[in-house]
């Protein structure tokens, strides 16, 4: 008799649990799929066909594991607000969630090893995102125009940040870059409101427009690993006050720091051999420039317009002063640059 009661109780408990468990995931009918050619017996979600706001992707469909979220699978779906991705998923395709303007929360498991280009492009309501530790790179345009994101922590395995990856995330104020990062793409953080940035020691180049228009950025220190600063890298960073350019940097590109109107002091490392056109143009508060000991920039490689609109062109300009005086600190006084 006792055994019968026990069996009955277990049956009742299972009856109560199973419906709840079943409700953890959306119905298989909510998804269109294709077979994953890269994973035997796996499936890729190609389209979400439900009108539900919260999406709980099942770990398996038709008795096969869900291994991928395909290209444009949720593209321009303005209904969804939350997405939970199961641990079975390995890849998220190009523009998979692009233009999901009301998507505010997404859970990406550590099983994901690739997130395609523009995957979350223009998800304007996305306030935060967990970048999985399993990723090694952040592709182009992944979070571009995610204007509500405020903080980003990039895990230690990331070695590269793609072009425009976080461009125009205008509420982004804090970014932590691990030492594993070796490259920062063109326009990667352009138009964000980050206040400071520490460039890891493994980064070799600051690409074009990487920090263009970061108007709350106040100071930048570039490590000796950096070999080049490409054109417009820090263009229009209007609150940038001081810049230290490491001894490893060999060239500073066109308009790299142009329009940095509050910039008042620069230290240029001894390795710099080329300063491009308009590099520091319109830096109207610049009054101190230091060329580190050992600096050897030739007449040909010091562009005549590098400091235009900083000084009176009819006075002794910085190029003339440097070619005459060599390494050292130069102060702007009465429209002339005087070596200290």
N, C-alpha and C positions, 0 to 999 in steps of 0.2 A: 504493500500500500504506500509506504514511504517512498519507494522507488518511483511509483507512478506519479506521485505528487511532485517529486523532484524533476522528472521528465517534463511534466506540465509546466512547471515554473520556468525551466530552461526554454521551452517552446515559446512561452509568453514573452520572455526577455528578448529572444531572437526576433520575434515578430515586431517588437517595439524598436529594436536597433536597426534592422535591415532597411525599413523605409527611410530612416534618418540618414543612414550611410548612402543609400541610393540618391538622396537629394543633395549630396555633397558636390555632385558633378551635373553639368547640363546634359540633356538628352542627346544621344548620338544623332538624332534627327535635326539638331540645331546646326550641324556642320556638314559641309561638303568636303569630300576627301579625295586624295589620289594616293596611289601606292608609292612609297618611298624607294626610289631606285638605288639609293645609296645604302639603305639598311634593309636587310632581308626581313620580310614579314612586317615591316613598319609602314605607317601611313602619315601623310602630310595633310594638314587642314588647308584647303584651298579657298574656302569661303564660309563665313558665319552668316546664317540665314534666319536667325531668331531676332526678335525685337527686345529681348531682355537687356536690362541695364547692367547687371552684374554677370560676368561670364566666368564660369568655372569649367575650364577645359578638362575633359575626362582623360585619364592616362591611356585609355585604349578605346578603340572604335572597331567594331566588327571583329572582336577578339585579337586585334593587332595593336601593338603599342603606337601611341601618337608620338612620333619622333621629330616632327617639324611643323612650323607654322609658315605657310607658303607666302610667296610674293602677293601683296595686296589682299591678303586674306580678310583683313578687317578694314581695309582702306576706306576712308571717308565715312565711317560708321559714326553718326552723331548721337546714337542712342547710348552706347556703352559708357559706363563710368568707372568700372572696375574690372580687372582681368587677373585671374589666378592661373598661372601656367604650371602644369604638373612636372614632376621630376623626370618623366620619360622624354621630354622635349630636348633635342640637341641643338636645333637651329631655328632662328627666326629670320624670315626672308626679307628682301628689300621692300621698303615702304609697307611692311605688313600692317602697321597700325597708323600710318601717316594720315594726317587730317582728321583724326578722331578727337575732335575739339573738346569733347566733354569727358574724356578719359582722365581721371584724376589719380588713379592708383593702379599700379601693375606690379605683380610679384613674379620675378624672374629667378628660377632655381639655378643652383650651381651646375646642373647637368648641361646647361646651355653653353656651347663652345663658340658659337658664331651668331652675331646679330648683324643683319644686312644693312646696306646703305639706306639712309632715310627712314629707318624702321619706325621711328616715333616722330618723324618730321611734323611740326605744327600741331603737336598735342598741347594746346594752349592751357589746358586745365591741369596738366601733370605737375604736381608740386614736388615730388621727390621720386627717385628711382634707385633701386639697388642694382649696381653693376656686379654681376656674378664673378666670383674669384676664378672661374674656369675660363674666362675670356683672356686672350692675349693681345687683342687689338680692338680699338673703337673705330668703326668705319666712318666714311664720309657722311656728313649731314644727319647722323643718327638722331640727335636731339635738337636739331636746328629749329628755331622758332618755338621752342618749349618755354614760353615766356613766364610761366609760373614757378619754374624750378629755382630754388634758392641755394641749395647746397649739393655738392657732388663730392663723393669720396671714390677715388679711382683705386682699385685694388692693385696689389703688388705685382701681379702677373702681367699687367698691361705694359707693352713695349712701345706702342704707337697710338697716337690720337689723330684721327683722320681729318681731312679738310672740312672746315666749317662744322665740325662735330657738335659744338655747343654754340655756334654763331647765333646772335640775336636772342639769346636767353637773357633778356634784359633784367630779370630779377635775380640772376645768379650772382651771388656776392662772395661765396667761399668755394675754393677748389683746392684739393690736396693732391699733389702729383707725387707718386712714389718714385724711388730711385730707379725702378725698372724701366721707366719711360725713356726712350731713346730719340723719338721724333714727335714733333708737334706740328700738325698739318697747317696748310694755308687757311687763314681765317678761322682757326680752331676755336678761339674764344672772342672773336670780333663782336663788338656790340653788347658785351656783358657788362655787369657792374662790379666785377671783382675788385677788391681793394688792394690786394697784394698777391704776389705770385713768387714762389720759389722754384726756380728752374733746376731740375735734377742734374747731377754731375755727368750723366751719360748722354745728355742732349747735345747734338753736334751743330744744329742749325735752328734758328728762329725763322720760320718760313714767312712768306709774303702775307701781310695783313693779319698775322696770328693774333695780335692783341689790338687791332685797329678799333678806335672809338671806345676803348675801355676808360671812360671818363672819371671813374672813381679810383683808378689805379694810382697810387702815390709814390711807390718806389720799386725799382727793379734791380736785382743783382744777377749778373750773368756769370755762370761758372767758367772755368778755364777750358772745359770740354767743348764749349760753343766755338765753332770756327767761323760762322757767318751770320749776320743779321740781314735778312732780305728786305726788299723794298716795302715801305709802308708798314713794317712790322708793328710799330707802336704809334702809328699816325693818329693824330687827334686825341691822344691821351692827355686831356687838358689839365688834369690834376697831378700829373707826374712831376715830382719835385726834384728828384735826384736819380742819376743813372750811373751804375758802375759797370763798365764793360771789361770783362776778363781778358787776361793776357793771351788767351788762346784764339780770340777773335781776330780774323785777318781782314775781313771786309765789312763795311757798313753800307747797306744799299740805299738807293734813292728814296728820299722822303721817309726814312726809317723812323725818325722822331719828329717829323714835321708837324707843326700845329700843336706841339706840347707847350702851351702858352705859360704854364707855371713852372716849367723846368728852369732851375737856376744854377745847377752845377752838374758837371759831367766829368767822369774819370775815364779816359780812353786808354785801354791796355797797350802794353808795349808791342804786342803782336800785330796790331792794326797797321796794314800797309795801304789801305784804300778807303777813302771816304767819298761817297757818291754825291750826285747832284741833289740839292734841296734836303740833304740828310737832316739838318737841324733848322730848316727854314721856318720862319714865323715863331721861333721860340723866343718871344719878345722879352722874357724875364731872365734869359740866360746871361750870367755875368761872370761865371767861373768855369774854365775848361782846363783840365789837367791832362797832359800827355805823359804817361808813365815813363820812368827811366828806361832808356833803351829804344824809345820810339824813333822810327825811321820812315816817315811817310815822305815820298818824293813829290816834287812839284806836279808831275803828271798825274799822280794818283790822289791828289788832294783837290777835289773839284772846286772851281772858282765860286760856285753857287751853293756850296755846302751849308753856309751860315747866312744866306741872304735873308734880309728883313730882321736880322738880329742886330746888325750894325749899319752905320752910315757907309755906303759904298765909296764915298770920297775920302774916308779916313783910312788909317792903317787897319786892314782887315786881319782876321785871325790867321788866314793862310800865310800872309806876308810875315806876320810876327813869328809864326812857328818856323817857317823856312829860315828865318834869320836867327832865332833863338834856340830852336830844338826843344827837347823834352823839358817839361816843367809845368808850372801852373800859370795861367794867363787870366788876368782880370780885365773886365771891360770898364774903362774909365774915360769919360768925355769922348766917347765914340772911338777910342783907340784901345787896342789890346796891349796891356803892359805885363811883361813877364815879372813874376814876383821873386 
